[in-house]
Every structure is written in structure tokens, then in C-alpha cells.
Amino acid sequence: MTTYQVLNARSLTRLGTAVRRLRLDRGLSQAALAEAADVSRQWIISLEQGRTEGLEIGRLMRVLDALDASLAIRDDQEAP
């Protein structure tokens, strides 16, 4: 049975922290991740610092793909 790590990203700050953790877990530098995802290193820095107002989802998906990670949406509303 495969167990997946779930990282909570309910804010831009938490999203950045999760991406940074995954990057470090995989032994990647910011430059290496940026190159693999076809984004700038400065964009990775901004993402990791939670300073990506107007975040472009396509770029985020390329970063997650380069990290072999995925984005999941969970319904946090309690069932009636």
C-alpha cells in the first residue's frame, strides 16, 4: 500500500512552504527546479515566500510536475 504525504496549502504562504519542503526533500536547488519547470528562479523564490499574488496556475502546475507532486482540492465543509 502506498502512503502519500499531504501538505496543507490553505494560503499562499503555506503553498510556498510546501513547495520549498518538497524541493528540499528532492535535493533540488531553486535554480534546478526553475529550469525543470521552465520558470525563472525569481519566480520560485517568490512562490516559496508566498509572494505570488495573481499566481498563474499553469506555472504552479509545471513546478508541481517537476517535483512529481500534484494539487488536490478537498472539500472542508462538513456534511449535513
Gaussian input, Z-matrix of N, CA and C with variables (Angstrom, degrees):
# hf/3-21g

backbone

0 1
 N
 C     1     B1
 C     2     B2     1     A1
 N     3     B3     2     A2     1     D1
 C     4     B4     3     A3     2     D2
 C     5     B5     4     A4     3     D3
 N     6     B6     5     A5     4     D4
 C     7     B7     6     A6     5     D5
 C     8     B8     7     A7     6     D6
 N     9     B9     8     A8     7     D7
 C    10    B10     9     A9     8     D8
 C    11    B11    10    A10     9     D9
 N    12    B12    11    A11    10    D10
 C    13    B13    12    A12    11    D11
 C    14    B14    13    A13    12    D12
 N    15    B15    14    A14    13    D13
 C    16    B16    15    A15    14    D14
 C    17    B17    16    A16    15    D15
 N    18    B18    17    A17    16    D16
 C    19    B19    18    A18    17    D17
 C    20    B20    19    A19    18    D18
 N    21    B21    20    A20    19    D19
 C    22    B22    21    A21    20    D20
 C    23    B23    22    A22    21    D21
 N    24    B24    23    A23    22    D22
 C    25    B25    24    A24    23    D23
 C    26    B26    25    A25    24    D24
 N    27    B27    26    A26    25    D25
 C    28    B28    27    A27    26    D26
 C    29    B29    28    A28    27    D27
 N    30    B30    29    A29    28    D28
 C    31    B31    30    A30    29    D29
 C    32    B32    31    A31    30    D30
 N    33    B33    32    A32    31    D31
 C    34    B34    33    A33    32    D32
 C    35    B35    34    A34    33    D33
 N    36    B36    35    A35    34    D34
 C    37    B37    36    A36    35    D35
 C    38    B38    37    A37    36    D36
 N    39    B39    38    A38    37    D37
 C    40    B40    39    A39    38    D38
 C    41    B41    40    A40    39    D39
 N    42    B42    41    A41    40    D40
 C    43    B43    42    A42    41    D41
 C    44    B44    43    A43    42    D42
 N    45    B45    44    A44    43    D43
 C    46    B46    45    A45    44    D44
 C    47    B47    46    A46    45    D45
 N    48    B48    47    A47    46    D46
 C    49    B49    48    A48    47    D47
 C    50    B50    49    A49    48    D48
 N    51    B51    50    A50    49    D49
 C    52    B52    51    A51    50    D50
 C    53    B53    52    A52    51    D51
 N    54    B54    53    A53    52    D52
 C    55    B55    54    A54    53    D53
 C    56    B56    55    A55    54    D54
 N    57    B57    56    A56    55    D55
 C    58    B58    57    A57    56    D56
 C    59    B59    58    A58    57    D57
 N    60    B60    59    A59    58    D58
 C    61    B61    60    A60    59    D59
 C    62    B62    61    A61    60    D60
 N    63    B63    62    A62    61    D61
 C    64    B64    63    A63    62    D62
 C    65    B65    64    A64    63    D63
 N    66    B66    65    A65    64    D64
 C    67    B67    66    A66    65    D65
 C    68    B68    67    A67    66    D66
 N    69    B69    68    A68    67    D67
 C    70    B70    69    A69    68    D68
 C    71    B71    70    A70    69    D69
 N    72    B72    71    A71    70    D70
 C    73    B73    72    A72    71    D71
 C    74    B74    73    A73    72    D72
 N    75    B75    74    A74    73    D73
 C    76    B76    75    A75    74    D74
 C    77    B77    76    A76    75    D75
 N    78    B78    77    A77    76    D76
 C    79    B79    78    A78    77    D77
 C    80    B80    79    A79    78    D78
 N    81    B81    80    A80    79    D79
 C    82    B82    81    A81    80    D80
 C    83    B83    82    A82    81    D81
 N    84    B84    83    A83    82    D82
 C    85    B85    84    A84    83    D83
 C    86    B86    85    A85    84    D84
 N    87    B87    86    A86    85    D85
 C    88    B88    87    A87    86    D86
 C    89    B89    88    A88    87    D87
 N    90    B90    89    A89    88    D88
 C    91    B91    90    A90    89    D89
 C    92    B92    91    A91    90    D90
 N    93    B93    92    A92    91    D91
 C    94    B94    93    A93    92    D92
 C    95    B95    94    A94    93    D93
 N    96    B96    95    A95    94    D94
 C    97    B97    96    A96    95    D95
 C    98    B98    97    A97    96    D96
 N    99    B99    98    A98    97    D97
 C   100   B100    99    A99    98    D98
 C   101   B101   100   A100    99    D99
 N   102   B102   101   A101   100   D100
 C   103   B103   102   A102   101   D101
 C   104   B104   103   A103   102   D102
 N   105   B105   104   A104   103   D103
 C   106   B106   105   A105   104   D104
 C   107   B107   106   A106   105   D105
 N   108   B108   107   A107   106   D106
 C   109   B109   108   A108   107   D107
 C   110   B110   109   A109   108   D108
 N   111   B111   110   A110   109   D109
 C   112   B112   111   A111   110   D110
 C   113   B113   112   A112   111   D111
 N   114   B114   113   A113   112   D112
 C   115   B115   114   A114   113   D113
 C   116   B116   115   A115   114   D114
 N   117   B117   116   A116   115   D115
 C   118   B118   117   A117   116   D116
 C   119   B119   118   A118   117   D117
 N   120   B120   119   A119   118   D118
 C   121   B121   120   A120   119   D119
 C   122   B122   121   A121   120   D120
 N   123   B123   122   A122   121   D121
 C   124   B124   123   A123   122   D122
 C   125   B125   124   A124   123   D123
 N   126   B126   125   A125   124   D124
 C   127   B127   126   A126   125   D125
 C   128   B128   127   A127   126   D126
 N   129   B129   128   A128   127   D127
 C   130   B130   129   A129   128   D128
 C   131   B131   130   A130   129   D129
 N   132   B132   131   A131   130   D130
 C   133   B133   132   A132   131   D131
 C   134   B134   133   A133   132   D132
 N   135   B135   134   A134   133   D133
 C   136   B136   135   A135   134   D134
 C   137   B137   136   A136   135   D135
 N   138   B138   137   A137   136   D136
 C   139   B139   138   A138   137   D137
 C   140   B140   139   A139   138   D138
 N   141   B141   140   A140   139   D139
 C   142   B142   141   A141   140   D140
 C   143   B143   142   A142   141   D141
 N   144   B144   143   A143   142   D142
 C   145   B145   144   A144   143   D143
 C   146   B146   145   A145   144   D144
 N   147   B147   146   A146   145   D145
 C   148   B148   147   A147   146   D146
 C   149   B149   148   A148   147   D147
 N   150   B150   149   A149   148   D148
 C   151   B151   150   A150   149   D149
 C   152   B152   151   A151   150   D150
 N   153   B153   152   A152   151   D151
 C   154   B154   153   A153   152   D152
 C   155   B155   154   A154   153   D153
 N   156   B156   155   A155   154   D154
 C   157   B157   156   A156   155   D155
 C   158   B158   157   A157   156   D156
 N   159   B159   158   A158   157   D157
 C   160   B160   159   A159   158   D158
 C   161   B161   160   A160   159   D159
 N   162   B162   161   A161   160   D160
 C   163   B163   162   A162   161   D161
 C   164   B164   163   A163   162   D162
 N   165   B165   164   A164   163   D163
 C   166   B166   165   A165   164   D164
 C   167   B167   166   A166   165   D165
 N   168   B168   167   A167   166   D166
 C   169   B169   168   A168   167   D167
 C   170   B170   169   A169   168   D168
 N   171   B171   170   A170   169   D169
 C   172   B172   171   A171   170   D170
 C   173   B173   172   A172   171   D171
 N   174   B174   173   A173   172   D172
 C   175   B175   174   A174   173   D173
 C   176   B176   175   A175   174   D174
 N   177   B177   176   A176   175   D175
 C   178   B178   177   A177   176   D176
 C   179   B179   178   A178   177   D177
 N   180   B180   179   A179   178   D178
 C   181   B181   180   A180   179   D179
 C   182   B182   181   A181   180   D180
 N   183   B183   182   A182   181   D181
 C   184   B184   183   A183   182   D182
 C   185   B185   184   A184   183   D183
 N   186   B186   185   A185   184   D184
 C   187   B187   186   A186   185   D185
 C   188   B188   187   A187   186   D186
 N   189   B189   188   A188   187   D187
 C   190   B190   189   A189   188   D188
 C   191   B191   190   A190   189   D189
 N   192   B192   191   A191   190   D190
 C   193   B193   192   A192   191   D191
 C   194   B194   193   A193   192   D192
 N   195   B195   194   A194   193   D193
 C   196   B196   195   A195   194   D194
 C   197   B197   196   A196   195   D195
 N   198   B198   197   A197   196   D196
 C   199   B199   198   A198   197   D197
 C   200   B200   199   A199   198   D198
 N   201   B201   200   A200   199   D199
 C   202   B202   201   A201   200   D200
 C   203   B203   202   A202   201   D201
 N   204   B204   203   A203   202   D202
 C   205   B205   204   A204   203   D203
 C   206   B206   205   A205   204   D204
 N   207   B207   206   A206   205   D205
 C   208   B208   207   A207   206   D206
 C   209   B209   208   A208   207   D207
 N   210   B210   209   A209   208   D208
 C   211   B211   210   A210   209   D209
 C   212   B212   211   A211   210   D210
 N   213   B213   212   A212   211   D211
 C   214   B214   213   A213   212   D212
 C   215   B215   214   A214   213   D213
 N   216   B216   215   A215   214   D214
 C   217   B217   216   A216   215   D215
 C   218   B218   217   A217   216   D216
 N   219   B219   218   A218   217   D217
 C   220   B220   219   A219   218   D218
 C   221   B221   220   A220   219   D219
 N   222   B222   221   A221   220   D220
 C   223   B223   222   A222   221   D221
 C   224   B224   223   A223   222   D222
 N   225   B225   224   A224   223   D223
 C   226   B226   225   A225   224   D224
 C   227   B227   226   A226   225   D225
 N   228   B228   227   A227   226   D226
 C   229   B229   228   A228   227   D227
 C   230   B230   229   A229   228   D228
 N   231   B231   230   A230   229   D229
 C   232   B232   231   A231   230   D230
 C   233   B233   232   A232   231   D231
 N   234   B234   233   A233   232   D232
 C   235   B235   234   A234   233   D233
 C   236   B236   235   A235   234   D234
 N   237   B237   236   A236   235   D235
 C   238   B238   237   A237   236   D236
 C   239   B239   238   A238   237   D237

   B1=1.4516
   B2=1.5256
   B3=1.3200
   B4=1.4482
   B5=1.5164
   B6=1.3276
   B7=1.4575
   B8=1.5152
   B9=1.3170
   B10=1.4454
   B11=1.5217
   B12=1.3210
   B13=1.4511
   B14=1.5281
   B15=1.3088
   B16=1.4518
   B17=1.5177
   B18=1.3267
   B19=1.4546
   B20=1.5187
   B21=1.3099
   B22=1.4577
   B23=1.5253
   B24=1.3097
   B25=1.4648
   B26=1.5205
   B27=1.3211
   B28=1.4618
   B29=1.5171
   B30=1.3212
   B31=1.4609
   B32=1.5221
   B33=1.3157
   B34=1.4608
   B35=1.5294
   B36=1.3256
   B37=1.4649
   B38=1.5224
   B39=1.3254
   B40=1.4718
   B41=1.5261
   B42=1.3204
   B43=1.4585
   B44=1.5245
   B45=1.3213
   B46=1.4557
   B47=1.5105
   B48=1.3221
   B49=1.4615
   B50=1.5284
   B51=1.3189
   B52=1.4649
   B53=1.5291
   B54=1.3266
   B55=1.4681
   B56=1.5271
   B57=1.3196
   B58=1.4671
   B59=1.5364
   B60=1.3274
   B61=1.4703
   B62=1.5261
   B63=1.3182
   B64=1.4631
   B65=1.5241
   B66=1.3297
   B67=1.4696
   B68=1.5231
   B69=1.3227
   B70=1.4668
   B71=1.5274
   B72=1.3332
   B73=1.4732
   B74=1.5270
   B75=1.3346
   B76=1.4658
   B77=1.5283
   B78=1.3332
   B79=1.4524
   B80=1.5185
   B81=1.3295
   B82=1.4623
   B83=1.5233
   B84=1.3071
   B85=1.4601
   B86=1.5226
   B87=1.3237
   B88=1.4594
   B89=1.5225
   B90=1.3243
   B91=1.4664
   B92=1.5224
   B93=1.3348
   B94=1.4700
   B95=1.5233
   B96=1.3323
   B97=1.4652
   B98=1.5191
   B99=1.3198
   B100=1.4672
   B101=1.5225
   B102=1.3122
   B103=1.4720
   B104=1.5239
   B105=1.3264
   B106=1.4687
   B107=1.5281
   B108=1.3308
   B109=1.4663
   B110=1.5237
   B111=1.3221
   B112=1.4603
   B113=1.5281
   B114=1.3410
   B115=1.4568
   B116=1.5273
   B117=1.3040
   B118=1.4587
   B119=1.5283
   B120=1.3267
   B121=1.4679
   B122=1.5255
   B123=1.3271
   B124=1.4634
   B125=1.5246
   B126=1.3267
   B127=1.4595
   B128=1.5244
   B129=1.3390
   B130=1.4732
   B131=1.5235
   B132=1.3260
   B133=1.4671
   B134=1.5299
   B135=1.3136
   B136=1.4636
   B137=1.5240
   B138=1.3150
   B139=1.4650
   B140=1.5210
   B141=1.3242
   B142=1.4645
   B143=1.5240
   B144=1.3164
   B145=1.4649
   B146=1.5287
   B147=1.3279
   B148=1.4585
   B149=1.5146
   B150=1.3271
   B151=1.4692
   B152=1.5252
   B153=1.2913
   B154=1.4630
   B155=1.5293
   B156=1.3262
   B157=1.4709
   B158=1.5256
   B159=1.2975
   B160=1.4564
   B161=1.5236
   B162=1.3065
   B163=1.4623
   B164=1.5253
   B165=1.3099
   B166=1.4625
   B167=1.5261
   B168=1.3119
   B169=1.4677
   B170=1.5196
   B171=1.3253
   B172=1.4664
   B173=1.5203
   B174=1.3211
   B175=1.4697
   B176=1.5224
   B177=1.3323
   B178=1.4612
   B179=1.5243
   B180=1.3219
   B181=1.4646
   B182=1.5216
   B183=1.3449
   B184=1.4704
   B185=1.5249
   B186=1.3274
   B187=1.4723
   B188=1.5222
   B189=1.3212
   B190=1.4719
   B191=1.5242
   B192=1.3257
   B193=1.4639
   B194=1.5243
   B195=1.3283
   B196=1.4659
   B197=1.5344
   B198=1.3355
   B199=1.4616
   B200=1.5242
   B201=1.3293
   B202=1.4646
   B203=1.5355
   B204=1.3331
   B205=1.4602
   B206=1.5246
   B207=1.3074
   B208=1.4579
   B209=1.5189
   B210=1.3053
   B211=1.4421
   B212=1.5242
   B213=1.3209
   B214=1.4592
   B215=1.5182
   B216=1.3032
   B217=1.4431
   B218=1.5122
   B219=1.3241
   B220=1.4638
   B221=1.5254
   B222=1.3035
   B223=1.4537
   B224=1.5246
   B225=1.3321
   B226=1.4617
   B227=1.5246
   B228=1.3256
   B229=1.4638
   B230=1.5158
   B231=1.3158
   B232=1.4706
   B233=1.5246
   B234=1.3068
   B235=1.4663
   B236=1.5190
   B237=1.3408
   B238=1.4897
   B239=1.5055
   A1=108.53
   A2=116.95
   A3=122.26
   A4=109.94
   A5=116.01
   A6=121.57
   A7=108.55
   A8=116.22
   A9=121.72
   A10=110.05
   A11=115.71
   A12=121.56
   A13=107.89
   A14=117.65
   A15=122.37
   A16=107.94
   A17=116.22
   A18=121.88
   A19=108.38
   A20=117.21
   A21=122.39
   A22=109.44
   A23=116.91
   A24=121.66
   A25=109.82
   A26=115.99
   A27=120.84
   A28=113.31
   A29=117.44
   A30=122.08
   A31=108.26
   A32=117.30
   A33=120.29
   A34=110.40
   A35=116.80
   A36=120.26
   A37=110.78
   A38=116.70
   A39=120.02
   A40=111.61
   A41=117.10
   A42=120.50
   A43=109.43
   A44=116.77
   A45=120.98
   A46=112.76
   A47=116.20
   A48=120.79
   A49=110.84
   A50=116.94
   A51=120.93
   A52=110.99
   A53=116.98
   A54=120.24
   A55=109.75
   A56=117.43
   A57=121.00
   A58=110.47
   A59=116.16
   A60=120.25
   A61=111.29
   A62=117.10
   A63=120.55
   A64=111.12
   A65=116.22
   A66=120.37
   A67=110.63
   A68=116.19
   A69=120.16
   A70=111.58
   A71=117.21
   A72=121.28
   A73=111.14
   A74=116.30
   A75=120.83
   A76=112.72
   A77=116.04
   A78=120.62
   A79=114.29
   A80=116.35
   A81=120.47
   A82=110.99
   A83=116.47
   A84=120.96
   A85=107.68
   A86=116.07
   A87=119.14
   A88=110.41
   A89=116.42
   A90=120.46
   A91=111.54
   A92=116.67
   A93=120.24
   A94=110.73
   A95=116.94
   A96=120.15
   A97=110.40
   A98=116.72
   A99=120.37
   A100=110.73
   A101=116.59
   A102=120.04
   A103=110.70
   A104=117.17
   A105=120.81
   A106=111.66
   A107=116.88
   A108=121.23
   A109=112.71
   A110=117.55
   A111=122.53
   A112=111.70
   A113=114.93
   A114=122.21
   A115=106.90
   A116=117.31
   A117=119.64
   A118=110.76
   A119=115.46
   A120=120.06
   A121=109.48
   A122=116.80
   A123=120.16
   A124=111.11
   A125=117.72
   A126=120.80
   A127=109.87
   A128=117.34
   A129=121.33
   A130=109.57
   A131=116.75
   A132=120.38
   A133=109.96
   A134=117.34
   A135=121.42
   A136=111.50
   A137=116.79
   A138=121.21
   A139=110.30
   A140=117.36
   A141=121.25
   A142=112.16
   A143=117.49
   A144=121.34
   A145=112.49
   A146=116.67
   A147=120.63
   A148=113.02
   A149=117.02
   A150=121.58
   A151=110.59
   A152=117.15
   A153=120.51
   A154=110.46
   A155=115.32
   A156=119.61
   A157=108.75
   A158=116.83
   A159=120.19
   A160=111.46
   A161=116.17
   A162=123.10
   A163=111.40
   A164=115.87
   A165=120.93
   A166=108.05
   A167=116.69
   A168=121.80
   A169=111.97
   A170=118.47
   A171=121.34
   A172=111.53
   A173=116.41
   A174=119.79
   A175=110.77
   A176=115.87
   A177=119.67
   A178=110.86
   A179=117.29
   A180=120.58
   A181=111.06
   A182=118.06
   A183=120.53
   A184=110.73
   A185=116.88
   A186=120.75
   A187=109.76
   A188=117.01
   A189=120.10
   A190=111.12
   A191=117.12
   A192=120.38
   A193=110.30
   A194=117.46
   A195=120.95
   A196=111.28
   A197=116.93
   A198=121.87
   A199=112.37
   A200=117.01
   A201=122.70
   A202=110.15
   A203=113.92
   A204=121.76
   A205=107.80
   A206=116.26
   A207=119.72
   A208=110.49
   A209=114.77
   A210=122.84
   A211=107.41
   A212=116.56
   A213=120.78
   A214=108.17
   A215=116.77
   A216=121.81
   A217=107.22
   A218=114.25
   A219=120.57
   A220=108.18
   A221=116.95
   A222=122.25
   A223=108.18
   A224=116.79
   A225=121.50
   A226=113.39
   A227=116.34
   A228=119.09
   A229=108.52
   A230=115.18
   A231=119.81
   A232=110.16
   A233=115.01
   A234=120.51
   A235=109.04
   A236=117.05
   A237=119.90
   A238=112.08
   D1=130.51
   D2=179.93
   D3=-89.28
   D4=133.95
   D5=176.25
   D6=-109.64
   D7=130.52
   D8=-179.83
   D9=-106.32
   D10=139.16
   D11=174.70
   D12=-78.36
   D13=132.29
   D14=178.34
   D15=-112.97
   D16=124.37
   D17=179.08
   D18=-111.91
   D19=125.42
   D20=-178.40
   D21=-76.48
   D22=128.27
   D23=-179.74
   D24=-133.59
   D25=66.73
   D26=-177.16
   D27=-86.24
   D28=1.78
   D29=177.24
   D30=-147.73
   D31=166.64
   D32=177.93
   D33=-62.61
   D34=-36.49
   D35=178.85
   D36=-63.26
   D37=-46.11
   D38=179.50
   D39=-67.95
   D40=-35.22
   D41=176.29
   D42=-61.40
   D43=-46.21
   D44=178.38
   D45=-61.07
   D46=-41.68
   D47=178.29
   D48=-63.52
   D49=-40.31
   D50=179.33
   D51=-65.41
   D52=-43.43
   D53=179.03
   D54=-63.55
   D55=-43.98
   D56=179.44
   D57=-60.24
   D58=-44.58
   D59=179.59
   D60=-60.82
   D61=-45.28
   D62=178.49
   D63=-63.29
   D64=-42.07
   D65=179.54
   D66=-60.56
   D67=-47.15
   D68=-179.85
   D69=-66.55
   D70=-39.75
   D71=177.80
   D72=-59.08
   D73=-30.80
   D74=-178.78
   D75=-93.98
   D76=3.03
   D77=176.19
   D78=69.16
   D79=29.36
   D80=-178.51
   D81=-100.34
   D82=142.85
   D83=170.65
   D84=-81.49
   D85=165.47
   D86=175.68
   D87=-61.17
   D88=-38.89
   D89=-179.91
   D90=-65.08
   D91=-41.64
   D92=-179.76
   D93=-65.75
   D94=-42.44
   D95=178.25
   D96=-64.76
   D97=-43.26
   D98=179.30
   D99=-59.07
   D100=-44.00
   D101=179.75
   D102=-64.46
   D103=-44.31
   D104=-178.74
   D105=-64.44
   D106=-32.06
   D107=-177.57
   D108=-95.85
   D109=-1.87
   D110=-179.21
   D111=58.47
   D112=45.69
   D113=173.08
   D114=-129.86
   D115=168.64
   D116=179.24
   D117=-80.09
   D118=155.48
   D119=176.08
   D120=-61.85
   D121=-37.39
   D122=179.04
   D123=-61.95
   D124=-34.57
   D125=178.27
   D126=-67.10
   D127=-40.07
   D128=176.52
   D129=-62.54
   D130=-44.66
   D131=178.82
   D132=-58.75
   D133=-47.45
   D134=178.97
   D135=-61.45
   D136=-43.26
   D137=178.29
   D138=-59.56
   D139=-48.92
   D140=-178.06
   D141=-64.91
   D142=-25.92
   D143=179.12
   D144=-91.97
   D145=2.23
   D146=179.10
   D147=70.67
   D148=24.57
   D149=-177.67
   D150=-109.71
   D151=47.86
   D152=-176.82
   D153=-117.62
   D154=55.19
   D155=176.28
   D156=-54.34
   D157=138.53
   D158=-178.30
   D159=68.86
   D160=33.01
   D161=-177.33
   D162=-48.97
   D163=127.53
   D164=177.75
   D165=-84.80
   D166=115.75
   D167=-174.13
   D168=-62.01
   D169=-33.35
   D170=178.65
   D171=-61.09
   D172=-42.38
   D173=177.61
   D174=-65.39
   D175=-44.34
   D176=178.62
   D177=-58.66
   D178=-43.03
   D179=-179.11
   D180=-64.50
   D181=-36.86
   D182=176.69
   D183=-65.15
   D184=-39.26
   D185=177.64
   D186=-64.17
   D187=-47.40
   D188=179.74
   D189=-62.84
   D190=-38.83
   D191=177.53
   D192=-62.84
   D193=-41.75
   D194=179.10
   D195=-64.98
   D196=-26.67
   D197=177.74
   D198=-90.06
   D199=-0.19
   D200=-174.56
   D201=55.81
   D202=46.17
   D203=179.69
   D204=-126.30
   D205=168.23
   D206=179.87
   D207=-136.49
   D208=165.52
   D209=178.39
   D210=-105.50
   D211=130.32
   D212=178.12
   D213=-125.07
   D214=145.44
   D215=176.12
   D216=-113.13
   D217=124.89
   D218=-177.79
   D219=-113.69
   D220=134.74
   D221=176.38
   D222=-81.14
   D223=108.75
   D224=-177.84
   D225=-88.31
   D226=-1.66
   D227=179.63
   D228=-75.34
   D229=134.51
   D230=179.89
   D231=-70.09
   D232=143.03
   D233=177.09
   D234=-68.72
   D235=145.49
   D236=179.94
   D237=-65.92

